């Protein structure tokens, strides 16, 4: 079968998660740079979202489907625990990060700075002020979760961590994100440790983006 393709922009945290999953699994892949809502994105995802995946004549959309395929279709270290209870806990944290934390950090805080709808394009302080306390609570929750083992679940760097790290990293492009991290020292230590992993370092967005 032909080489795995991960389709989407390197600026996307969910594309980065899919790329990290492939790297951690040891799967060779090609990144096909495609922006959301573009015609190429709509060829696979009904709404034109990214990432999507192509592997030979197989296509998938939605990051969780993509990462499950990468984990289960290829040889290599597991990305999710194989024990049912441990796997359920990993899914719990993955879902929390991919929905609640992503919404607050990426869709609200980061967008308020860099995709402001204000006429002068200045940061939208109403959104920023509204979401900051929520992010602080979320980061405190994640900090408590990683205190015991240094991972979100279990004793290895798993898929839940691959969802969390790009989002946590993106928060730090804002003053409020940095402050929220400073208030959650366990999460900050977790970030400082895992930012050195090749799968994270090698998938960083282009400098200045």
C-alpha positions in Angstrom: 0.0 0.0 0.0 1.2 3.5 -0.7 2.6 5.9 1.9 0.3 7.3 4.5 -0.8 10.9 3.9 -1.9 13.2 6.7 -3.8 16.1 5.1 -4.1 19.5 6.7 -2.2 22.6 7.7 0.8 22.3 10.0 -0.7 25.2 12.0 -3.5 23.0 13.3 -3.2 21.4 16.7 -5.2 18.4 15.6 -3.1 17.9 12.5 -0.1 18.1 14.8 -1.6 15.4 17.1 -2.1 13.1 14.1 1.5 13.7 13.0 2.8 13.0 16.5 0.8 9.8 16.6 2.5 8.6 13.4 5.9 9.6 14.6 5.5 7.9 18.0 4.2 4.8 16.3 7.1 4.7 13.9 4.9 5.2 10.8 6.4 6.9 7.8 4.0 9.6 6.5 3.7 12.5 4.1 2.1 15.8 5.3 0.0 17.3 2.5 -0.5 21.0 3.4 -4.2 21.8 3.0 -6.1 24.6 4.7 -9.5 24.1 6.3 -12.6 24.7 4.2 -10.5 24.6 1.0 -11.7 22.4 -1.9 -9.0 19.8 -1.3 -10.1 19.5 2.4 -13.7 19.1 1.3 -12.8 16.2 -0.9 -12.6 14.0 2.2 -14.2 15.9 5.1 -17.9 16.9 4.5 -17.2 20.2 6.3 -13.8 20.8 4.9 -12.1 20.4 8.3 -8.6 19.0 8.9 -6.9 16.6 9.5 -7.9 13.9 7.1 -6.0 10.8 6.0 -5.4 9.0 2.8 -3.8 5.5 2.7 -4.0 4.0 -0.7 -7.6 4.0 -1.6 -8.7 4.5 2.1 -9.7 7.9 3.4 -10.6 9.0 6.9 -11.6 12.3 8.6 -11.7 13.4 12.2 -8.5 13.1 14.3 -9.7 10.4 16.6 -10.6 8.1 13.8 -7.2 8.8 12.2 -5.2 8.2 15.3 -7.1 5.0 16.0 -6.2 3.7 12.6 -2.6 4.7 13.0 -2.4 2.9 16.4 -4.2 -0.3 15.3 -3.2 -0.8 11.7 0.5 -0.6 12.1 3.2 -2.3 14.2 4.9 -0.3 16.9 4.4 0.8 20.5 0.8 1.2 21.5 -0.6 4.8 21.6 -3.5 3.7 23.8 -3.5 1.3 26.8 -4.7 -2.2 25.8 -6.3 -2.8 29.2 -10.0 -1.8 29.0 -10.1 0.3 32.2 -6.9 2.1 31.4 -8.1 2.7 27.9 -11.3 4.1 29.1 -9.4 6.5 31.4 -7.2 7.6 28.4 -10.3 8.2 26.3 -11.8 10.3 29.1 -8.8 12.7 29.2 -8.5 12.7 25.4 -12.1 13.7 25.1 -11.8 16.4 27.8 -8.7 17.9 26.1 -10.1 17.7 22.6 -13.4 19.3 23.5 -13.3 21.5 26.6 -9.6 22.5 26.6 -9.4 23.0 22.9 -12.5 25.1 22.8 -11.3 27.4 25.6 -7.6 27.7 24.5 -7.7 27.6 20.7 -11.2 28.5 19.7 -11.6 31.3 22.2 -8.3 32.6 23.7 -6.0 32.2 20.7 -8.6 33.2 18.2 -9.4 36.3 20.2 -5.8 37.4 19.7 -5.1 36.3 16.2 -8.5 36.1 14.5 -10.2 39.0 16.1 -13.5 40.1 14.6 -13.1 43.6 16.0 -13.0 46.3 13.3 -9.4 47.2 14.1 -8.4 43.6 14.5 -7.2 44.3 18.1 -7.5 41.4 20.6 -11.1 40.9 21.8 -10.8 41.6 25.5 -14.3 40.6 26.2 -13.6 37.0 25.0 -10.2 36.9 26.6 -11.4 38.1 30.0 -14.4 35.7 29.9 -12.3 32.6 29.1 -9.2 33.2 31.2 -10.5 31.8 34.5 -11.9 28.8 32.8 -8.5 28.0 31.3 -6.9 28.4 34.7 -9.3 25.8 36.1 -8.7 23.5 33.2 -4.9 23.8 33.5 -5.2 23.1 37.3 -7.2 20.0 36.5 -4.6 18.8 33.9 -1.8 19.6 36.4 -3.4 17.4 39.0 -3.8 14.6 36.4 -0.1 14.5 35.5 1.3 14.8 39.0 1.5 11.1 39.7 3.2 9.7 36.7 4.1 12.6 34.5 1.5 11.5 31.9 -2.2 12.1 31.6 -2.9 8.4 32.0 -0.7 5.4 32.8 3.0 5.3 32.7 3.8 6.2 29.1 3.4 9.1 26.7 0.1 8.2 25.1 -2.5 9.6 22.7 -4.1 11.8 25.4 -0.8 13.5 25.8 -0.5 14.0 22.1 -3.8 15.8 22.2 -2.8 17.9 25.2 0.7 19.1 24.2 -0.1 21.1 21.1 -3.0 22.9 22.8 -0.9 23.6 25.9 1.9 24.9 23.7 -0.4 27.2 21.7 -1.7 28.7 24.9 1.7 30.1 25.5 1.5 32.5 22.6 -0.7 34.6 24.9 0.0 36.3 28.2 -3.0 34.7 29.8 -1.9 31.3 28.7 1.5 31.7 30.1 0.1 33.0 33.4 -2.4 30.0 33.6 0.6 27.7 33.1 2.6 29.5 35.9 -0.3 28.9 38.2 -0.3 25.1 37.4 3.4 24.2 38.1 2.8 20.5 37.6 1.5 21.1 34.1 4.3 23.5 33.4 6.9 20.8 34.4 5.0 18.3 32.2 5.2 20.7 29.2 8.9 21.5 29.7 9.7 17.8 29.9 7.7 16.6 26.9 8.4 19.5 24.5 11.8 17.8 24.0 10.2 14.7 22.5 11.1 14.3 18.8 7.5 13.8 17.9 6.6 17.2 19.4 9.8 19.1 18.4 9.7 17.9 14.8 6.0 18.8 14.2 6.3 22.4 15.5 4.5 25.0 13.3 6.7 27.2 11.1 8.5 29.8 13.1 6.5 32.9 13.7 3.2 31.2 13.1 
